[in-house]
Amino acid sequence: MTDAPINMTWDGEAMKPASPYWAKKADQRFVIGQRYMIEERLERSAKSHQHYFASLHEAWMNLPESEAPRFPTVEHLRKFALIKTGHYDSESLVLPSHDDALRVASFVRRDDFTIVVVSENLVVRYTAKSQSARAMDKGEFQKSKDDVLAFAWGLCGVDPATGNANAGQAA
């Protein structure tokens, strides 16, 4: 069974599949008479999504020389900014000693997009949250978008509203 959303419309009394295609999908997935919990998932605007990536790319292109080497791609900047602005998942591991923590830290790093911090005998790995439509609803995406763009434009020394407005003309 898949947990992919089924497009439904509220008619004032019941949720109705939005088309015959969705009715067939609902028939395949749901059992008549069984109760289901509904979770609202508002669709995100394609225009907002495009603006986000255009503005982030513009900020990345305008990084000062002192910051540019830290972010070889716009994806490095995006994921670092997500983590630094609180949009992350973390895992911790307590080890017997600081030396053990330092050794383990080199192994727990998954990729260039992971931040690993060692404090005494504690290793914490931070990974950026996914911004996919499935992982973030409209509100959470907007908050993460605003935070990441503010962080990125801040690195450039540009007011986020100004940077986003200029990038919006390119999107």
N, C-alpha and C positions, 0 to 999 in steps of 0.2 A: 504494500500500500504506500502511496505517496502522500506527502503532506502539502503538496502544492495547492495554492489557493484556488477556489472555484469562484468565478465571477457571478455574484448574486445582486439582486436589487430588492430593497425593502419596499413592499407595496402597501404598507400601513397595517398589515396583519401577519404577513409571513415573508420569509426570504424566498425569492423566486429566482431560478437560474436565468441569467441574462439573455440566453439564446438556446436554441435546440442543441447546439454543441455542448454548452455547459450543463444542460439538463441530462444529456447522455453521460457526461462525466460524473455528475451527482448520483445518477442511478447506479453507476458502476462502483461508486465509493461508499455510499450511505445506505443504511438499512431503515426501511419504513418503520416508524414507531420507536426507534432508538433515539435517545437524547444526545445532543451534541453541544459542546461549548463553542460559542462564536467569539472570535477575537477580531476587533476592528483593525484593519491595516489600510491606512489611507495611502492612495497612490501619490507618488512623488512626481513633481513637475519635471518633464524632460528639459525644459528651459532652465530651471534652477540647477539641474544636474550639469548641463552643458556650461552654464556660467561658472559653476564651481571649478570645473577642470580647466576652463580657459583662464580664470583668474589665478588659480594655483600655478599654472604653467607660466603665466606672465610674471608672477612673483619669483618663481624659480629662475627665470631668465634674467631677472634683475637683482639677484643676490649679489652682495658685495664680494669682492675677491677674497676677503677673509673668511667668508662663510661657504662659498661655492664648493671647495674641495670636500666638505662634509656631506654634500648632497649631489652625488654624481648623476642622479636622475630625479625627475619630479616625483617619482614614486618613493624614493628615499625620503624626500622632504615631507611628503604627505603622511607617511607612516610614522616618522619621527614626531611630526607635529601632533598627530592623533595621540600618541603616547604622552607627550609632554603636556597636552591639554586635558588629560584625564580620560581619554577614550581608549582604554586598553583592557586587556585581560592579563592577569599575572599569576605566576606560580612561584611558590617559595620552597626552599629546601634547606633544612638545618643540618649542618655537618658537625663532626666532632671538634674541628679546629679551623682556624683562619686559613692555614695552609691547604687543608682539604677543600675548603670553599673556593680558594683560588684555582685549584686544579679542576674542580668540577665545573666552575664557571666557563672554562674554555670549551667544555663539551655540551653545555646546555644551550649554547647559542645556536639557533636554528638556521639563521640566514642574516643577511645584512640589515634586515628590518627589525631585528630583535635587539632590545636593550637589556643587558645583564648587569646587575648591580651586586657587588659583594660588600657586606657590612659585617665585620667580625667573622662569625662562622655561619652567616646566613647568605644564601644566594637567592636572588629574586630575578625572574625573567619576565619582561614586559613585552607583550605583542599587541600591535594595533588592532582595534576592533574592526571588523569588516564593515564597510559602508554600503554593502549591497542592500537592495530593497527588501530582501528576505531577512537580513540581520538587523536593519534599523528602520523604524517607521518614519513617517514624514517629519515629525517633531524632533526625534533624536537625530535624524540626518541633518536637519537645519541647524541644530545646536552644534553638532560636530563640524559642519561646514563653516559656520561663523567662527568657531574657535580656531580651526586650522588656518583659515584665511587671515585671521587677526595675527596669529603666530607667524605665518609666512611673511606677510607684509611688514610685521614688526622687525623681522630680520633684515629687511630691505631699508628700514627707516622711513617707510611710507605709511601714511594714515590708511588703515584698511578700507574706509569708505571711498577714499580717493582711488586707491589701487583697484578695488572691485568695480568702481564706476568705469574706469578706463578699460578694464578687461571686459566689462559687460558690452562695450561697443564692439569688441572683436568677436564676441560669442554669437 
